[in-house]
C-alpha cells in the first residue's frame, strides 16, 4: 500500500508540475519540457518537403502586324488561328490604340474577341522583329499581302525565329 501511495504521489507531483509549468513551458527548451512531462521523448516529425510552385503557363500568342489600316483577310486569319490554337491575339502596330480598337470594334463588334494592342514604334518592321525575338511564345506573325510592310520584310529578310504568314485580302466566298 505504501508503495502504491508513493508512486501515486510521484504521478500526482509530475502532473501538478506539468500544470504549473504549462504557461511557462512555452519558453522552455524541449529537453526541459521532456523532463517535466515524465521524461517522455516527443516524436520528431519530418519537415514536409515544400515543392516550389510550377511556373505560370505562358500563353501562346499570335501577332497581327498592322501597317496603316487593318486588313480584313489578315484579321480573319489571325482570329481563326488564335481560336484554333487557344492563343492570345496581339496587334503590333504604329497606329494609336484608339484607332485600332475602333477599327476592331467595327469589324468584330464589341466583346466578340479579346486583343492587345502593342505599339512598336515608328519603324514598324524593326519593332515587330524585335518583339518577335523577345516573345518566345509567339507562334507566328500574320500580315497582309497588300501592306508595304510585307514587301519591306521580304526585301530585308530579318533574322527572326518566328514564321511570318502573308495573307491575301481576297476573301471571295468559296
C-alpha positions as CSV (number, residue, x, y, z in Angstrom):
1,X,0.0,0.0,0.0
2,X,2.8,2.3,0.9
3,X,4.5,1.7,-2.5
4,X,1.3,2.4,-4.3
5,X,0.8,5.7,-2.4
6,X,4.4,6.7,-3.1
7,X,4.0,6.1,-6.8
8,X,0.7,7.8,-6.8
9,X,2.3,10.8,-5.1
10,X,5.0,10.8,-7.7
11,X,2.5,10.7,-10.5
12,X,0.4,13.5,-9.0
13,X,3.5,15.6,-8.4
14,X,4.5,15.1,-12.1
15,X,1.0,16.1,-13.2
16,X,0.9,19.2,-11.0
17,X,4.4,20.2,-12.1
18,X,3.3,19.8,-15.7
19,X,0.3,22.0,-15.0
20,X,2.4,24.6,-13.1
21,X,4.8,24.9,-16.0
22,X,2.3,24.8,-18.7
23,X,2.3,28.5,-19.3
24,X,6.0,28.9,-18.6
25,X,6.7,25.9,-20.7
26,X,6.2,27.9,-23.9
27,X,9.7,29.3,-23.2
28,X,11.4,26.1,-22.1
29,X,13.7,24.1,-24.4
30,X,12.4,20.7,-25.5
31,X,14.7,18.8,-23.1
32,X,13.2,20.7,-20.1
33,X,9.7,20.1,-21.3
34,X,10.5,16.4,-21.6
35,X,11.8,16.1,-18.0
36,X,8.8,17.9,-16.6
37,X,6.4,15.6,-18.6
38,X,7.8,12.4,-17.2
39,X,10.7,12.2,-19.5
40,X,8.7,11.1,-22.5
41,X,10.6,11.9,-25.7
42,X,8.3,13.5,-28.2
43,X,8.4,12.1,-31.7
44,X,10.1,14.4,-34.1
45,X,8.1,14.7,-37.3
46,X,10.0,15.1,-40.5
47,X,9.6,18.5,-42.1
48,X,7.3,18.4,-45.0
49,X,9.1,18.9,-48.3
50,X,7.9,22.1,-49.9
51,X,7.7,21.8,-53.6
52,X,8.2,25.1,-55.5
53,X,5.1,26.3,-57.3
54,X,5.2,25.5,-61.0
55,X,5.9,28.5,-63.2
56,X,2.8,30.0,-64.6
57,X,1.9,28.7,-68.0
58,X,2.9,31.1,-70.7
59,X,0.0,31.8,-73.1
60,X,0.6,31.3,-76.7
61,X,0.4,34.4,-78.9
62,X,-0.4,35.2,-82.4
63,X,0.7,38.6,-83.7
64,X,-1.1,40.6,-86.3
65,X,1.1,43.2,-88.0
66,X,-0.9,46.3,-88.9
67,X,0.6,48.9,-91.2
68,X,-1.7,51.8,-91.9
69,X,-5.0,50.0,-91.6
70,X,-6.4,46.7,-90.5
71,X,-6.9,44.4,-93.5
72,X,-9.9,42.1,-93.2
73,X,-8.2,39.0,-94.6
74,X,-5.3,39.1,-92.3
75,X,-7.6,39.9,-89.4
76,X,-9.9,37.0,-90.0
77,X,-7.0,34.6,-90.5
78,X,-5.4,35.8,-87.2
79,X,-8.6,35.5,-85.3
80,X,-9.3,32.0,-86.6
81,X,-5.8,30.8,-85.8
82,X,-6.0,32.3,-82.3
83,X,-9.2,30.4,-81.7
84,X,-7.8,27.1,-83.1
85,X,-4.5,27.4,-81.1
86,X,-6.2,28.9,-78.0
87,X,-3.8,31.8,-78.2
88,X,-4.0,35.5,-77.4
89,X,-4.1,38.0,-80.3
90,X,-1.6,40.8,-80.2
91,X,-1.9,43.6,-82.7
92,X,1.6,45.0,-83.4
93,X,1.2,48.5,-85.0
94,X,2.5,52.0,-85.2
95,X,-1.1,53.4,-85.1
96,X,-2.8,54.8,-82.0
97,X,-4.5,52.3,-79.8
98,X,-7.8,54.2,-80.0
99,X,-7.7,53.9,-83.8
100,X,-7.0,50.2,-83.7
101,X,-9.7,49.5,-81.1
102,X,-12.3,51.4,-83.1
103,X,-11.5,49.5,-86.3
104,X,-11.6,46.2,-84.5
105,X,-14.9,47.0,-83.0
106,X,-16.3,47.9,-86.4
107,X,-15.0,44.6,-87.9
108,X,-15.9,42.3,-85.0
109,X,-18.5,44.0,-82.8
110,X,-17.8,44.7,-79.1
111,X,-17.0,41.8,-76.8
112,X,-16.6,39.3,-79.6
113,X,-12.9,38.7,-79.1
114,X,-10.1,39.9,-76.8
115,X,-7.0,41.5,-78.2
116,X,-4.0,43.5,-77.0
117,X,-2.6,46.5,-79.0
118,X,1.2,46.8,-78.8
119,X,2.7,49.9,-80.3
120,X,6.1,49.0,-81.7
121,X,7.3,52.5,-82.8
122,X,7.8,54.4,-86.0
123,X,10.0,51.7,-87.7
124,X,7.3,49.0,-87.8
125,X,9.5,46.3,-89.3
126,X,12.2,46.7,-86.7
127,X,9.7,46.9,-83.8
128,X,7.9,43.7,-84.9
129,X,11.1,41.7,-85.4
130,X,12.4,42.8,-82.0
131,X,9.0,42.0,-80.3
132,X,9.0,38.5,-82.0
133,X,12.6,37.9,-80.7
134,X,11.7,38.8,-77.2
135,X,8.4,36.8,-77.0
136,X,9.4,33.1,-77.1
137,X,5.7,32.1,-77.0
138,X,4.7,33.9,-80.3
139,X,3.6,31.2,-82.7
140,X,3.7,33.4,-85.8
141,X,3.1,36.9,-87.2
142,X,0.2,37.4,-89.6
143,X,0.5,40.2,-92.2
144,X,-1.4,41.3,-95.3
145,X,0.0,40.9,-98.8
146,X,-1.4,44.4,-99.5
147,X,0.7,46.1,-96.8
148,X,4.0,47.8,-97.7
149,X,5.4,46.2,-94.5
150,X,5.2,42.8,-96.2
151,X,7.3,44.0,-99.1
152,X,9.9,45.5,-96.7
153,X,10.0,42.2,-94.7
154,X,10.7,40.2,-97.9
155,X,13.3,42.6,-99.1
156,X,15.1,42.9,-95.7
157,X,14.9,39.2,-94.7
158,X,15.4,39.9,-91.0
159,X,16.7,37.0,-88.8
160,X,13.6,36.0,-86.8
161,X,12.8,32.6,-85.4
162,X,9.1,33.2,-85.8
163,X,7.4,32.5,-89.1
164,X,5.5,35.2,-90.9
165,X,2.3,34.3,-92.7
166,X,1.3,36.6,-95.6
167,X,-2.4,36.5,-96.2
168,X,-4.2,37.8,-99.2
169,X,-7.2,40.0,-98.6
170,X,-9.1,38.5,-101.5
171,X,-11.8,36.7,-99.5
172,X,-14.3,35.5,-102.0
173,X,-16.9,33.1,-100.6
174,X,-16.0,29.5,-101.6
